[in-house]
Each structure stands twice: as C-alpha cells, then as structure tokens.
Amino acid sequence: RQRLTLLPLTVSVPVPYPSGPGLMADVSLGATNGAAAVDFVRRQVVAVPPLRPLCLIVKAFLREHGLNEVFTGGLSSYSVTNMVLAHLQVSLGTVSRGHLQ
C-alpha cells in the first residue's frame, strides 16, 4: 500500500505560555517560510517607520473586538502587517494603487 500526500501539512496550534497568564503562542508545523517572513517584517519595520505603531493600534482594535486569534476566525499578525504595509505604500506614494509589491 502506497501513501500519497496531497497537501503539505500546516497546523496552527494555540499553546499556553507557561510564565504568564493568558499569553498564547501560535505554532505552525510543516511551514518552511517562517524565517523568510520574519526577515521580511523586520526589514519593513526599519524601512517604513509608521508600520510598527500602526500595526499595534490595529492589533489592539482587533483584540478589543475579539478578532485577534486566527484559530477563532481573526487575523494573524502577519496579515495585519501586510495590510498596514500595503496601505502605507499607497498612502506614502511608494507604489500606485493596484501595483503593490
């Protein structure tokens, strides 16, 4: 009998952090692009100074409305970062609408 893998496994598992109450971590298994995503976000935070504070404001708003957890239907930090970055690129004129890079 042969096993056939149709889709790569990516699982998001909420994990309680032992040193603080209510602090959660999101763990992805099978994803190979995490290090590249971290590097991308770090470079963008340095290149676009308003990115970090605006992301924190959006994340606080999402948390207040219960939309900050991916596994309950909310947005991930990476999604928020990319949406805020796209908005800033258009607003600051670094790219034109419809041509985000």
Secondary structure, DSSP 4 states (H G I P E B T S, - for coil): ------S---EEEEEE-TTSTT-EEEEEES---HHHHHHHHHHHHHH-TTHHHHHHHHHHHHHHTT---GGGT---HHHHHHHHHHHHHHHTTSS-TT---
